[in-house]
Amino acid sequence: MGRPRRVRQAEGGGEAAGPKGEGRPVGPGPVGSAGCYTSPSADIWKWHRRLGHLSFDLLVRLSSMGLIRGLPKLKAEKDLVCHPCRHGKMVAGSHAPVNQVMTSYPGDLLHMDTVGPARSVSRKWYVLVIVDDFSRFSWVFFMEFKDEAFGFVRDLVLKLRNESHKAMRAIRSDNGGEFRNSRSENFCSDLGLEHRFSSPYTPP
């Protein structure tokens, strides 16, 4: 243990005497007293941050068990709220389900995504699934590599454009490299297709 050192109490608070490098926040001393006292609230906040925003209840329990060297005895206090902890535990609210079709005709909008890698006897490790938004008709393609997805998407889009009397407006996918690349950008630009990308961590 280092030798205690004297500190001067500043106006409105300062540091308490303690081992070198272990000064603690203090509040002003009682009226008529030249001494100063350590704020229990300041101690529990300091150790809450030092131990990676550990919960206050667990912090008080650890201090009472003496399992951490240098951790003083802490007293539980009510209504302690750590704003970074509260913000870190927030979760995004789910969107309300859509019960109506937002497109006007088949082929107006295509959804697509890849699945895999998965076990396969024929070495087709990935699956490309394309769903028509209006009719919910689906196409399934098996691929050995993910970069084969562009070829299947291109052939299907061109085929549907020839078979349909109405123009295809957009395709929608996630931000995977098999969809978001220069070949897809050039292809959509040449045909006037809008390529929509879903937000991260949400289904397309």
FIFIMAR-755771 format. One line per 3 residues: their letters; for each residue x, y, z of C-alpha. Coordinates in nm, 2 decimals. Each point is the difference from the previous one (the first is absolute). Layout:
REM residues N
A) X Y Z | ...;
***
This chain:
REM residues 204
MGR) 0.00 0.00 0.00 | 0.13 0.35 -0.09 | 0.03 0.26 0.26;
PRR) -0.31 0.22 0.04 | 0.05 0.35 -0.14 | -0.17 0.32 0.11;
VRQ) -0.21 0.19 -0.25 | -0.16 0.34 0.02 | -0.37 0.01 -0.01;
AEG) -0.12 0.22 -0.28 | -0.31 0.20 0.01 | -0.30 -0.22 -0.06;
GGE) 0.20 -0.32 0.02 | 0.34 -0.14 -0.08 | 0.19 -0.33 0.07;
AAG) 0.03 -0.19 0.32 | 0.32 -0.12 0.15 | 0.10 -0.34 -0.12;
PKG) 0.28 -0.20 -0.15 | 0.19 0.16 -0.29 | -0.20 0.00 -0.32;
EGR) -0.32 -0.11 0.19 | -0.16 0.33 0.08 | -0.38 -0.01 0.03;
PVG) -0.27 0.27 -0.07 | -0.13 0.16 0.31 | -0.27 0.24 0.10;
PGP) 0.04 0.30 0.22 | 0.05 -0.07 0.38 | -0.26 0.05 0.26;
VGS) -0.07 0.35 0.12 | 0.26 0.10 0.26 | 0.23 -0.29 -0.09;
AGC) 0.33 0.03 -0.17 | -0.01 -0.35 -0.13 | -0.16 -0.15 -0.31;
YTS) -0.18 -0.32 -0.08 | -0.02 -0.24 -0.29 | -0.33 0.00 -0.20;
PSA) -0.13 -0.36 -0.02 | -0.19 0.09 -0.32 | 0.33 0.11 -0.16;
DIW) 0.17 -0.32 0.10 | -0.27 -0.23 -0.15 | -0.01 0.20 -0.32;
KWH) 0.38 -0.02 -0.03 | 0.01 -0.37 0.04 | -0.30 -0.05 -0.22;
RRL) 0.19 0.16 -0.28 | 0.34 -0.17 0.08 | -0.16 -0.35 -0.01;
GHL) -0.16 0.05 -0.34 | -0.34 0.14 0.11 | -0.07 -0.30 0.24;
SFD) -0.34 0.01 0.15 | -0.03 0.19 0.33 | -0.15 -0.30 0.19;
LLV) 0.27 -0.23 -0.11 | 0.27 0.26 0.08 | -0.13 0.04 0.35;
RLS) -0.01 -0.38 0.05 | 0.36 -0.04 -0.13 | 0.12 0.28 0.24;
SMG) -0.16 -0.17 0.29 | 0.17 -0.34 -0.08 | 0.34 0.15 -0.04;
LIR) 0.08 -0.18 -0.33 | 0.16 0.30 -0.17 | 0.33 0.14 0.13;
GLP) -0.03 0.37 0.06 | -0.38 0.01 -0.02 | -0.13 0.18 0.30;
KLK) -0.32 -0.08 0.18 | -0.28 0.16 -0.20 | -0.35 0.08 0.12;
AEK) -0.31 -0.06 -0.21 | -0.19 0.31 -0.11 | -0.34 0.03 -0.15;
DLV) -0.09 0.16 -0.33 | 0.34 -0.02 -0.16 | -0.03 0.03 -0.38;
CHP) 0.29 -0.03 -0.24 | -0.10 0.16 -0.33 | 0.26 -0.19 -0.21;
CRH) -0.12 -0.33 0.14 | -0.36 0.09 -0.06 | 0.07 0.10 -0.36;
GKM) 0.20 -0.32 -0.06 | -0.29 -0.22 0.10 | -0.25 0.17 -0.23;
VAG) -0.14 -0.21 -0.28 | -0.17 0.11 -0.32 | -0.37 -0.04 -0.02;
SHA) -0.14 -0.25 -0.25 | -0.19 0.13 -0.31 | -0.36 -0.07 -0.03;
PVN) -0.08 -0.28 -0.24 | -0.11 0.10 -0.35 | -0.32 -0.17 -0.09;
QVM) -0.05 0.14 -0.35 | 0.19 -0.04 -0.33 | 0.19 0.31 -0.08;
TSY) 0.06 -0.08 -0.37 | -0.25 0.02 -0.29 | 0.09 -0.30 -0.23;
PGD) 0.23 -0.30 -0.02 | 0.36 0.08 -0.06 | -0.03 0.35 0.14;
LLH) 0.24 -0.08 0.29 | 0.22 -0.30 0.06 | 0.15 -0.10 0.34;
MDT) 0.32 -0.20 0.01 | 0.23 -0.16 0.25 | 0.26 -0.27 0.03;
VGP) 0.01 -0.29 0.25 | 0.31 -0.20 0.10 | 0.25 -0.15 0.01;
ARS) -0.19 -0.32 0.07 | 0.07 -0.37 -0.04 | -0.04 -0.12 -0.36;
VSR) 0.07 -0.32 -0.18 | 0.04 0.17 -0.34 | 0.24 0.27 0.13;
KWY) -0.27 0.27 -0.03 | 0.07 0.17 0.33 | -0.22 0.31 -0.04;
VLV) -0.36 0.06 -0.09 | -0.14 0.32 -0.17 | -0.37 0.07 0.06;
IVD) -0.19 0.26 -0.20 | -0.36 0.09 0.09 | -0.24 0.21 -0.20;
DFS) -0.16 0.26 0.23 | -0.34 -0.01 -0.16 | -0.07 -0.37 -0.06;
RFS) 0.25 -0.14 0.25 | 0.11 -0.24 -0.27 | 0.36 -0.12 0.08;
WVF) 0.30 -0.11 -0.20 | 0.27 -0.21 0.16 | 0.35 -0.04 -0.14;
FME) 0.29 -0.21 0.14 | 0.35 0.13 -0.02 | 0.35 -0.12 0.07;
FKD) 0.13 0.35 0.07 | -0.18 0.32 0.10 | 0.13 0.20 -0.29;
EAF) -0.22 -0.21 -0.23 | -0.30 0.19 0.13 | 0.04 0.29 -0.25;
GFV) -0.03 -0.24 -0.30 | -0.33 -0.15 0.13 | -0.15 0.34 0.09;
RDL) 0.10 0.15 -0.34 | -0.15 -0.29 -0.20 | -0.32 0.00 0.20;
VLK) -0.05 0.37 -0.03 | 0.05 0.00 -0.38 | -0.23 -0.30 -0.03;
LRN) -0.28 0.17 0.20 | 0.04 0.33 -0.20 | -0.05 -0.20 -0.32;
ESH) -0.31 -0.19 0.13 | -0.17 0.29 0.18 | -0.18 0.29 -0.17;
KAM) 0.08 0.22 0.29 | 0.34 0.13 0.10 | 0.18 -0.12 0.31;
RAI) 0.06 0.28 0.24 | 0.24 -0.11 0.27 | 0.18 -0.29 0.17;
RSD) 0.08 -0.01 0.37 | 0.28 -0.19 0.18 | 0.23 0.03 0.30;
NGG) 0.34 0.16 -0.01 | 0.19 -0.32 -0.08 | 0.28 0.01 -0.24;
EFR) -0.18 -0.24 -0.24 | -0.26 0.27 -0.05 | 0.19 0.33 0.06;
NSR) 0.27 0.01 -0.26 | 0.09 0.18 -0.32 | -0.16 -0.26 -0.23;
SEN) -0.33 0.03 0.17 | 0.02 0.38 0.00 | 0.08 0.02 -0.37;
FCS) -0.28 -0.26 -0.08 | -0.26 0.19 0.19 | 0.11 0.33 -0.14;
DLG) -0.02 -0.13 -0.36 | -0.36 -0.13 0.05 | -0.12 0.29 0.21;
LEH) -0.06 -0.22 0.30 | 0.01 0.13 0.36 | 0.21 -0.22 0.23;
RFS) -0.12 0.04 0.35 | 0.20 -0.12 0.30 | -0.14 -0.10 0.33;
SPY) 0.13 0.14 0.33 | 0.27 -0.20 0.18 | -0.13 -0.29 0.22;
TPP) -0.35 0.01 -0.15 | -0.15 -0.24 -0.25 | -0.02 0.13 -0.36;
***
